[in-house]
Amino acid sequence: MPLSTLAKFEVSYLQILNEQGKVDGRLMPKIGDKEVKYFYEMLVFSRMLDKTCLSLQREGRMFTYPSCEGQEATQVGSAYALKQEDWMFPYFREVGAHLVRGLPLEKYLLYWMGDERGQQVPDNINDFMISVPVASQLPHAVGLAYALKLQKKKAAVLVYLGDGATSKGDFHEAMNFAGVWRLPIIFVCQNNQYAISVPVSKQTASKSLAQKAISYGFSGIQVDGNDVFGMYKATLDAVNSARSGGGPTFIEAFTYRVGDHTTADDSTKYRSAKEVEAWRKKDPIIRLQKYMQHKKLWTQAYEKKLQADIQKKIDNSVKAAEGIEPQPVESIFNYTYSEMDWNLKEQLEKLK
């Protein structure tokens, strides 16, 4: 007896703004010049803040830091699609998303300077704390999305992850629950081609990471992660679907980590300069700048003033963060449990 086809699936790819700064007008989201300039300013802000953090780390003024150069559009475009009542779960490379969501800059800096008070998110910002362990934020985000559904709230959850997270059990558990319960959650996977030194080709045999969503009963889409318009549109569509009961969406942002994995890494050990240079030509800031030049929204004078204003904000925030009085060393024992157990008390006495 011949076999019958149970189902067929496909995964779409979205690009609106290409490397030459040209857009596909049929797909372009409805945004005005003001929003275009906002996107550009947030991309530049992210890049400049990133470079400042790298310098601070090299000067011994900040601990190990994960650069996001090249990935700014994945964060800025997606985070902008959220409303204030929506929730955002970062991992550890979301500088652009934090800027868009309004996290005070000195708090972001304070965290990477080693002070956990930098993760005291203001009450008016629905964001969770930075998550360094790979994929552990995913079940947490699903749990909140489940709570929103039970409470019948018209809000969505967006959770970021890297391509390396798709190799972890937490990822598959989160995806499964999200699909079964039809939760209002968007998974934004920043596929920057490497899980530290492991290329995607050695992480999965799948044609794309986006197709993994099909296994869990919902849709996945691959987007040019260096296209801020594409990231905004894909995320906005997914957020609107989530709020209206359409369930989860998986967005694979196909991008590239130009710098090292962190300041503790040396990427020259596992990839070529030629590869990096090829991706530099796909830079999200350069392509948006080309588009703005064509629209007469960008000039040298505008760029000069923009960078000067941003650098002033960064410098003031660095000064504010470094001016915060450090906590006493014994404070590291205060927040493990609601009441300190005998083991921690013993360690504290030895420390004293």
PEWO-V755339 format. One record per run of one state. SS is the DSSP state (H for helix, E for strand, L for the rest). FROM is the first residue (numbers start at 1). TO is the last residue. If there is no record, write none. Layout:
BEGIN
ss->SS from->FROM to->TO
ss->SS from->FROM to->TO
END
This chain:
BEGIN
ss->L from->1 to->11
ss->E from->12 to->14
ss->L from->15 to->16
ss->E from->17 to->17
ss->L from->18 to->22
ss->E from->23 to->23
ss->L from->24 to->32
ss->H from->33 to->58
ss->L from->59 to->71
ss->H from->72 to->80
ss->L from->81 to->86
ss->E from->87 to->89
ss->L from->90 to->94
ss->H from->95 to->101
ss->L from->102 to->104
ss->H from->105 to->112
ss->L from->113 to->115
ss->H from->116 to->119
ss->L from->120 to->126
ss->E from->127 to->127
ss->L from->128 to->135
ss->H from->136 to->150
ss->L from->151 to->156
ss->E from->157 to->162
ss->H from->163 to->167
ss->L from->168 to->168
ss->H from->169 to->180
ss->L from->181 to->184
ss->E from->185 to->191
ss->L from->192 to->193
ss->E from->194 to->195
ss->L from->196 to->197
ss->E from->198 to->199
ss->H from->200 to->202
ss->L from->203 to->209
ss->H from->210 to->216
ss->L from->217 to->218
ss->E from->219 to->224
ss->L from->225 to->227
ss->H from->228 to->243
ss->L from->244 to->248
ss->E from->249 to->254
ss->L from->255 to->266
ss->H from->267 to->269
ss->L from->270 to->272
ss->H from->273 to->280
ss->L from->281 to->283
ss->H from->284 to->294
ss->L from->295 to->299
ss->H from->300 to->322
ss->L from->323 to->328
ss->H from->329 to->333
ss->L from->334 to->341
ss->H from->342 to->351
ss->L from->352 to->352
END
